[in-house]
Amino acid sequence: MKNCILENRLAEAEQPVKNFMADLIEELSRKDSTSQDPKLCLRYFGVKLEIKLVSFDGD
């Protein structure tokens, strides 16, 4: 699946998904501001995902 398709689906997602993404971004930006490695490891459906903050244009 192409990245643009995933971005479009996220833009059209229901509120719980948007809330999850907001919490995820908040946690990653907090780690970035405290000089920790800005990444999280999640386990879901037997898959281990590692999500890393690459850049953050917000305040």
Secondary structure, DSSP 8 states (H G I E B T S, - for coil): --HHHHHHHHHT--HHHHHHHHHHHHHHHHHHHTTS--EEEEEETTEEEEEE-------
